[in-house]
Amino acid sequence: MTIIVCGAGTMGSGIAETAARSGYPTILFDLDENALNKAKQSIEKNFAALREKDKISEGNMALALARLIFTTELSRCHGNIIIEAIVEKLVPKIELFSSLAELNGSDTIFASNTSSLSINSLAEHLPFPERVCGMHFFNPAQIMKLVELVKGEKTAAWVIEQLTELSMNMGKSPVICKDSPGFIVNRVARHYYLESLQLLAEGAEIAQVDRILEGSGFKMGPFKLMDLIGNDVNLAVTISLYEACGKPVRFKPSAIQEQKFERGELGRKTGKGYYTY
């Protein structure tokens, strides 16, 4: 079974690394060669760190790296399961899947790593809605265990079965849910961010909020987590959920985060967000 991962950003790179380490021939595709080079360097660095900790043998590391192909050529993307992790916009995802459908067989599965867009809306614009499903990994994908498998109205049962098996073979814990705004995690977690941003607007200190919530049992405070996810990604999910639910006040995007986005202060990936890195 060959896995195609589209998008060599943080999520795509992590998914490709996970697939290769789990024994699957993996093709990582991106139109941006620089993004591919960064992804390759990141994956090699992660494997080297695992090797130093004796969590992977020299031989298995070499085998995993050998399973990976990095390409800017869409024509090379032939596989059994395609996982897209590109920009969080519906039209580019539809265009990508439509192009890939012409290169692949009638039993290829098309999985979207979207964290907030409707799987039904994606599938209805494609001629093969029964083979479209959500497969939402969490950042960093090579570490986090949870995977949301989002079933659209027309997603076939065999697609869910195969993606469940794939997730488990990757060492993940798959949770199946129906397509709905925010799915499970982002629907529940949205207030972790929004309420913290409201506290900030009312005069609370960023480090204090993080410290208190980490002291209450959360592994990472909300501002540290938003910087890790990226304020562009986090804001996009909030806007998507806000609009999909009919613009309720409880999901209204924060003006503070909108300003961060406008200034390019996206978090770790830009060197500055709520903290400076």
KEKE-3310 file (N, C-alpha, C; in steps of 0.2 Angstrom, whole numbers, plus 5000, padded with zeros to 4 digits):
npx = (5004:5003:5006:5000:5005:4999:5006:5018:5020:5020:5011:5009:5022:5024:5014:5018:5031:5027:5019:5029:5038:5030:5030:5025:5027:5029:5024:5028:5021:5023:5021:5030:5047:5056:5049:5048:5061:5064:5055:5060:5073:5068:5061:5072:5080:5071:5071:5084:5085:5077:5085:5096:5090:5088:5076:5074:5081:5097:5096:5082:5079:5086:5078:5066:5068:5071:5059:5053:5048:5051:5043:5039:5031:5015:5011:5018:5011:5004:4994:4987:4980:4976:4981:4977:4985:4985:4983:4970:4957:4942:4941:4954:4957:4947:4951:4963:4960:4952:4961:4970:4962:4961:4973:4974:4967:4950:4948:4955:4957:4952:4958:4955:4965:4959:4954:4943:4934:4920:4917:4907:4904:4915:4915:4904:4907:4914:4916:4916:4911:4909:4921:4928:4934:4936:4952:4959:4973:4983:4994:5010:5010:5018:5019:5007:4993:4980:4967:4955:4942:4932:4916:4908:4891:4890:4901:4909:4907:4918:4929:4930:4934:4946:4954:4953:4961:4973:4976:4978:4988:4998:5000:4991:4976:4961:4946:4930:4919:4904:4902:4902:4902:4918:4920:4925:4936:4940:4928:4925:4937:4938:4934:4944:4954:4947:4941:4952:4959:4949:4951:4964:4961:4954:4963:4972:4987:4998:5007:5004:4991:4994:5002:4993:4983:4991:4996:4984:4982:4983:4993:4999:4998:4985:4990:5003:5000:4993:5003:5011:5002:5000:4995:4988:4982:4974:4966:4959:4952:4943:4936:4930:4922:4914:4906:4900:4892:4882:4886:4887:4889:4897:4907:4914:4927:4942:4948:4961:4968:4966:4973:4986:4987:4986:4998:5007:5012:5013:5017:5027:5032:5035:5043:5038:5024:5012:5022:5040:5052)
npy = (4994:5011:5027:5043:5059:5075:5091:5099:5105:5108:5099:5090:5085:5079:5069:5061:5057:5049:5039:5033:5028:5019:5008:5010:5013:5030:5045:5061:5076:5092:5108:5117:5118:5122:5120:5106:5103:5108:5100:5087:5089:5091:5079:5070:5075:5073:5059:5056:5061:5052:5041:5044:5043:5029:5024:5020:5009:5009:5003:5002:5015:5019:5011:5017:5030:5027:5023:5035:5047:5062:5075:5086:5084:5081:5071:5060:5055:5042:5031:5021:5027:5044:5058:5074:5089:5102:5120:5128:5129:5127:5126:5124:5112:5104:5105:5099:5086:5082:5083:5073:5062:5059:5052:5041:5025:5018:5014:5021:5030:5046:5056:5070:5081:5091:5103:5109:5111:5107:5090:5085:5095:5096:5083:5084:5091:5082:5068:5056:5054:5044:5039:5049:5056:5062:5064:5068:5073:5077:5091:5089:5078:5066:5063:5065:5055:5054:5053:5060:5052:5057:5055:5057:5061:5052:5044:5028:5013:5004:5012:5019:5008:5005:5016:5016:5005:5009:5020:5013:5005:5014:5017:5025:5032:5030:5040:5039:5050:5059:5071:5087:5104:5109:5096:5085:5088:5101:5108:5107:5112:5125:5135:5135:5142:5154:5159:5162:5171:5181:5184:5189:5201:5208:5211:5201:5192:5185:5175:5171:5166:5155:5148:5145:5137:5126:5122:5117:5105:5105:5100:5110:5128:5139:5150:5146:5135:5140:5147:5136:5129:5139:5155:5159:5147:5143:5154:5153:5141:5145:5155:5147:5138:5147:5153:5142:5138:5147:5160:5162:5171:5165:5159:5169:5176:5182:5199:5201:5190:5191:5203:5198:5189:5198:5205:5196:5188:5174:5164:5150:5147:5159:5165:5174:5176:5175:5174:5177:5169)
npz = (5000:4995:5002:4998:5002:5002:5002:5010:5023:5040:5046:5035:5033:5045:5045:5034:5038:5049:5042:5034:5044:5049:5040:5027:5010:5005:4997:4997:4992:4985:4978:4980:4980:4990:5002:5002:5003:5016:5023:5022:5028:5041:5044:5043:5054:5065:5065:5067:5081:5087:5085:5093:5105:5106:5101:5089:5078:5069:5057:5054:5054:5042:5033:5034:5030:5017:5011:5008:4996:4989:4980:4967:4957:4951:4943:4948:4958:4962:4971:4985:4996:4998:5006:5010:5015:5013:5010:5020:5013:5004:4989:4983:4988:4982:4969:4969:4973:4962:4951:4955:4955:4941:4940:4947:4953:4953:4966:4975:4990:4996:5007:5019:5028:5034:5047:5050:5039:5030:5026:5019:5010:5003:4997:4989:4978:4970:4959:4966:4979:4989:4992:4999:5014:5030:5038:5051:5058:5073:5078:5085:5071:5070:5083:5091:5096:5093:5080:5071:5062:5050:5044:5030:5023:5012:5013:5011:5020:5019:5017:5029:5036:5031:5033:5047:5050:5045:5053:5065:5062:5061:5074:5080:5088:5082:5081:5076:5068:5064:5050:5055:5061:5066:5070:5083:5092:5089:5090:5104:5110:5106:5115:5124:5118:5114:5126:5134:5126:5128:5141:5140:5133:5143:5152:5158:5160:5148:5151:5163:5162:5154:5164:5174:5169:5164:5177:5181:5175:5161:5147:5139:5139:5133:5125:5122:5115:5104:5097:5094:5085:5076:5072:5061:5056:5068:5069:5057:5058:5069:5062:5052:5060:5067:5056:5051:5061:5061:5065:5080:5096:5105:5097:5091:5082:5089:5091:5094:5090:5077:5074:5076:5066:5055:5057:5054:5064:5068:5077:5082:5069:5063:5072:5081:5091:5102:5111:5110:5099)
capx = (5000:5007:5002:5002:5003:5000:5007:5024:5021:5021:5006:5010:5028:5023:5010:5023:5036:5023:5018:5036:5041:5025:5032:5022:5030:5026:5026:5026:5021:5022:5023:5036:5053:5059:5045:5050:5068:5063:5051:5065:5077:5064:5060:5079:5082:5067:5073:5091:5083:5074:5090:5100:5086:5087:5069:5074:5088:5100:5093:5075:5079:5088:5073:5060:5070:5071:5052:5050:5050:5049:5042:5035:5027:5009:5011:5021:5006:5000:4994:4981:4977:4979:4980:4979:4986:4987:4979:4963:4952:4939:4942:4961:4956:4943:4955:4969:4958:4950:4967:4973:4957:4963:4980:4973:4962:4943:4948:4959:4954:4954:4957:4957:4967:4956:4952:4936:4930:4915:4918:4901:4905:4921:4913:4898:4910:4918:4912:4917:4910:4909:4929:4930:4933:4941:4957:4962:4979:4985:5001:5014:5007:5022:5019:5000:4990:4973:4966:4948:4940:4926:4912:4903:4885:4891:4907:4908:4910:4925:4934:4931:4937:4953:4957:4954:4966:4979:4978:4980:4995:5002:5001:4986:4970:4956:4939:4925:4913:4900:4904:4899:4906:4923:4921:4924:4941:4940:4922:4926:4943:4938:4933:4950:4957:4943:4940:4959:4959:4945:4954:4969:4957:4952:4969:4976:4994:4998:5011:5000:4985:4997:5004:4988:4980:4996:4995:4977:4983:4984:5000:5001:4994:4982:4994:5009:4997:4991:5009:5013:4998:5000:4989:4984:4978:4970:4960:4955:4947:4938:4931:4926:4917:4909:4902:4896:4887:4877:4889:4885:4893:4902:4912:4916:4934:4945:4951:4968:4971:4965:4979:4992:4987:4988:5005:5012:5015:5009:5019:5034:5035:5038:5048:5035:5017:5011:5029:5045:5056)
capy = (5000:5017:5033:5050:5065:5082:5097:5098:5110:5105:5093:5085:5082:5074:5063:5057:5054:5043:5033:5029:5024:5013:5003:5012:5017:5036:5050:5068:5080:5099:5112:5122:5113:5124:5117:5099:5102:5109:5094:5082:5091:5090:5072:5067:5078:5069:5052:5056:5062:5045:5036:5045:5040:5022:5023:5017:5006:5012:4999:5004:5022:5019:5009:5022:5036:5025:5023:5042:5050:5069:5076:5092:5082:5078:5065:5054:5054:5036:5028:5018:5032:5051:5062:5081:5093:5109:5126:5126:5132:5121:5126:5121:5104:5101:5105:5094:5079:5081:5081:5066:5057:5057:5049:5035:5020:5019:5012:5025:5034:5053:5059:5077:5082:5098:5103:5112:5112:5101:5084:5084:5101:5094:5077:5085:5094:5077:5063:5050:5056:5038:5038:5055:5055:5067:5060:5074:5072:5083:5093:5086:5072:5061:5061:5065:5049:5055:5054:5060:5050:5061:5052:5061:5057:5047:5040:5021:5009:5001:5018:5020:5002:5005:5022:5014:5000:5012:5024:5009:5003:5020:5018:5031:5030:5033:5041:5040:5055:5062:5078:5093:5110:5108:5089:5084:5091:5109:5111:5107:5115:5132:5140:5135:5148:5160:5162:5164:5178:5186:5186:5194:5207:5211:5213:5196:5192:5179:5169:5170:5162:5148:5145:5143:5131:5121:5120:5114:5099:5105:5100:5116:5133:5141:5154:5142:5130:5144:5148:5130:5127:5144:5159:5158:5140:5143:5159:5150:5136:5148:5158:5142:5136:5153:5154:5135:5137:5153:5166:5163:5175:5161:5157:5175:5177:5187:5204:5201:5185:5194:5207:5194:5187:5204:5207:5190:5186:5168:5159:5148:5147:5165:5168:5178:5176:5178:5174:5178:5163)
capz = (5000:4995:5004:4996:5007:4998:5007:5014:5028:5047:5046:5029:5034:5051:5042:5029:5043:5052:5037:5032:5050:5050:5035:5021:5004:5005:4993:4999:4986:4986:4972:4982:4981:4996:5007:5002:5006:5023:5026:5022:5034:5047:5045:5045:5061:5070:5065:5071:5088:5089:5085:5099:5111:5105:5100:5082:5076:5063:5051:5053:5052:5035:5029:5034:5025:5010:5009:5007:4990:4989:4973:4965:4951:4953:4939:4952:4964:4962:4978:4987:5000:4997:5012:5008:5021:5010:5013:5023:5009:5000:4982:4982:4990:4977:4963:4970:4972:4955:4947:4957:4953:4935:4940:4951:4951:4956:4973:4979:4995:4996:5014:5020:5035:5037:5054:5051:5033:5029:5022:5014:5005:4999:4993:4984:4972:4967:4957:4970:4986:4993:4993:5002:5021:5034:5042:5055:5063:5077:5078:5079:5069:5072:5091:5094:5095:5091:5073:5069:5055:5049:5039:5026:5022:5007:5014:5011:5026:5018:5017:5036:5039:5029:5037:5054:5050:5043:5059:5070:5060:5062:5081:5082:5091:5078:5083:5071:5070:5058:5048:5059:5062:5071:5072:5090:5096:5088:5093:5111:5112:5104:5120:5127:5115:5114:5133:5136:5122:5131:5147:5138:5132:5150:5156:5160:5157:5144:5154:5169:5160:5153:5170:5178:5165:5165:5184:5182:5172:5154:5145:5136:5140:5127:5121:5119:5110:5098:5094:5091:5079:5071:5073:5055:5056:5073:5067:5051:5061:5072:5057:5049:5065:5068:5050:5050:5066:5061:5069:5087:5099:5108:5093:5087:5082:5094:5087:5096:5086:5070:5073:5076:5059:5050:5057:5052:5070:5068:5082:5081:5063:5061:5077:5085:5091:5109:5114:5105:5099)
cpx = (5004:5003:5005:5000:5005:5000:5013:5026:5021:5017:5008:5017:5028:5019:5014:5028:5033:5022:5024:5038:5036:5026:5028:5026:5026:5029:5024:5027:5019:5024:5029:5042:5056:5055:5047:5057:5068:5060:5056:5070:5074:5063:5067:5081:5078:5069:5080:5090:5081:5080:5095:5097:5085:5080:5068:5081:5091:5097:5086:5075:5081:5082:5067:5062:5070:5064:5050:5053:5047:5048:5038:5031:5021:5008:5014:5016:5001:5000:4987:4977:4980:4977:4982:4980:4989:4983:4972:4958:4949:4941:4949:4961:4952:4947:4960:4966:4955:4956:4970:4969:4959:4969:4979:4967:4955:4943:4952:4955:4957:4952:4959:4959:4964:4953:4946:4932:4925:4917:4913:4902:4910:4919:4908:4901:4914:4914:4912:4916:4910:4917:4932:4929:4938:4946:4961:4967:4980:4992:5004:5012:5011:5022:5012:4997:4983:4972:4958:4946:4933:4922:4907:4896:4885:4897:4906:4911:4917:4930:4935:4935:4945:4957:4958:4960:4973:4981:4981:4987:5000:5003:4996:4980:4964:4949:4935:4920:4910:4902:4899:4904:4911:4924:4920:4929:4940:4933:4922:4931:4943:4938:4940:4954:4953:4942:4947:4960:4955:4948:4960:4966:4955:4957:4974:4983:4995:5002:5007:4994:4988:4999:4999:4984:4985:4996:4989:4977:4983:4991:5003:4996:4991:4986:5000:5006:4995:4997:5012:5009:4999:4994:4985:4979:4972:4964:4956:4950:4941:4933:4927:4920:4911:4904:4897:4891:4882:4880:4887:4890:4899:4908:4915:4924:4937:4949:4959:4971:4971:4971:4985:4993:4989:4995:5010:5015:5011:5012:5026:5037:5037:5042:5045:5027:5015:5017:5034:5050:5062)
cpy = (5006:5023:5039:5055:5071:5088:5096:5103:5105:5099:5088:5081:5077:5068:5058:5054:5048:5037:5029:5025:5018:5008:5004:5016:5024:5041:5057:5073:5087:5103:5116:5117:5115:5120:5109:5098:5103:5103:5088:5083:5089:5083:5069:5069:5074:5062:5051:5057:5055:5040:5037:5043:5033:5020:5020:5015:5010:5009:5001:5011:5023:5017:5014:5028:5034:5024:5030:5044:5057:5072:5083:5091:5078:5071:5058:5052:5048:5032:5025:5023:5039:5055:5069:5085:5100:5114:5125:5130:5126:5121:5123:5114:5101:5100:5100:5087:5077:5079:5075:5061:5054:5052:5042:5031:5022:5017:5016:5030:5041:5055:5066:5078:5089:5097:5106:5112:5106:5096:5083:5089:5099:5088:5079:5088:5089:5072:5056:5051:5050:5037:5044:5054:5061:5062:5066:5072:5078:5085:5092:5079:5066:5059:5060:5058:5049:5056:5054:5058:5053:5058:5056:5057:5051:5043:5033:5018:5007:5006:5019:5014:5003:5010:5020:5010:5004:5016:5019:5006:5008:5021:5024:5028:5034:5034:5043:5045:5057:5069:5083:5098:5109:5101:5088:5089:5099:5112:5112:5112:5123:5137:5140:5141:5154:5164:5165:5171:5183:5189:5191:5201:5211:5212:5208:5196:5185:5173:5167:5165:5155:5144:5142:5137:5125:5118:5116:5107:5099:5104:5106:5122:5135:5145:5151:5137:5134:5145:5142:5128:5132:5148:5160:5152:5141:5148:5156:5145:5139:5152:5153:5139:5141:5154:5148:5135:5143:5159:5167:5167:5171:5158:5163:5175:5182:5192:5204:5196:5188:5199:5204:5192:5192:5206:5202:5187:5179:5162:5157:5148:5153:5168:5172:5177:5179:5178:5175:5172:5164)
cpz = (5000:4997:5001:5000:5003:5003:5011:5020:5035:5047:5041:5031:5040:5049:5038:5033:5046:5048:5035:5038:5051:5045:5028:5016:5004:5000:4996:4993:4988:4980:4974:4984:4988:5002:5007:5005:5014:5027:5027:5027:5041:5049:5047:5052:5066:5070:5069:5078:5091:5090:5091:5105:5111:5104:5093:5081:5070:5057:5049:5051:5044:5031:5029:5029:5018:5007:5007:5000:4991:4982:4972:4959:4953:4949:4943:4957:4963:4968:4979:4992:4999:5003:5011:5015:5018:5013:5015:5020:5004:4993:4980:4983:4985:4971:4963:4969:4965:4951:4949:4955:4946:4934:4943:4950:4955:4963:4978:4984:4995:5003:5015:5027:5038:5044:5055:5045:5033:5024:5017:5009:5001:4994:4988:4978:4968:4965:4960:4977:4991:4995:4997:5010:5024:5038:5046:5060:5067:5077:5085:5077:5070:5079:5093:5092:5092:5084:5073:5062:5054:5043:5036:5025:5017:5008:5015:5017:5025:5018:5025:5039:5037:5032:5044:5055:5049:5050:5064:5069:5061:5070:5084:5085:5087:5082:5077:5073:5063:5056:5052:5060:5068:5073:5079:5093:5095:5090:5100:5113:5110:5109:5125:5125:5116:5121:5136:5132:5125:5138:5146:5137:5138:5154:5159:5157:5154:5148:5160:5167:5158:5159:5174:5175:5165:5172:5185:5179:5164:5152:5143:5137:5133:5122:5118:5114:5103:5094:5091:5084:5074:5071:5067:5054:5062:5072:5062:5054:5065:5068:5054:5054:5066:5062:5050:5055:5066:5064:5076:5091:5102:5104:5089:5088:5086:5089:5089:5091:5078:5069:5073:5069:5054:5051:5056:5058:5072:5073:5080:5074:5060:5066:5082:5085:5098:5113:5108:5105:5096)
residu = (MET:THR:ILE:ILE:VAL:CYS:GLY:ALA:GLY:THR:MET:GLY:SER:GLY:ILE:ALA:GLU:THR:ALA:ALA:ARG:SER:GLY:TYR:PRO:THR:ILE:LEU:PHE:ASP:LEU:ASP:GLU:ASN:ALA:LEU:ASN:LYS:ALA:LYS:GLN:SER:ILE:GLU:LYS:ASN:PHE:ALA:ALA:LEU:ARG:GLU:LYS:ASP:LYS:ILE:SER:GLU:GLY:ASN:MET:ALA:LEU:ALA:LEU:ALA:ARG:LEU:ILE:PHE:THR:THR:GLU:LEU:SER:ARG:CYS:HIS:GLY:ASN:ILE:ILE:ILE:GLU:ALA:ILE:VAL:GLU:LYS:LEU:VAL:PRO:LYS:ILE:GLU:LEU:PHE:SER:SER:LEU:ALA:GLU:LEU:ASN:GLY:SER:ASP:THR:ILE:PHE:ALA:SER:ASN:THR:SER:SER:LEU:SER:ILE:ASN:SER:LEU:ALA:GLU:HIS:LEU:PRO:PHE:PRO:GLU:ARG:VAL:CYS:GLY:MET:HIS:PHE:PHE:ASN:PRO:ALA:GLN:ILE:MET:LYS:LEU:VAL:GLU:LEU:VAL:LYS:GLY:GLU:LYS:THR:ALA:ALA:TRP:VAL:ILE:GLU:GLN:LEU:THR:GLU:LEU:SER:MET:ASN:MET:GLY:LYS:SER:PRO:VAL:ILE:CYS:LYS:ASP:SER:PRO:GLY:PHE:ILE:VAL:ASN:ARG:VAL:ALA:ARG:HIS:TYR:TYR:LEU:GLU:SER:LEU:GLN:LEU:LEU:ALA:GLU:GLY:ALA:GLU:ILE:ALA:GLN:VAL:ASP:ARG:ILE:LEU:GLU:GLY:SER:GLY:PHE:LYS:MET:GLY:PRO:PHE:LYS:LEU:MET:ASP:LEU:ILE:GLY:ASN:ASP:VAL:ASN:LEU:ALA:VAL:THR:ILE:SER:LEU:TYR:GLU:ALA:CYS:GLY:LYS:PRO:VAL:ARG:PHE:LYS:PRO:SER:ALA:ILE:GLN:GLU:GLN:LYS:PHE:GLU:ARG:GLY:GLU:LEU:GLY:ARG:LYS:THR:GLY:LYS:GLY:TYR:TYR:THR:TYR)
# end
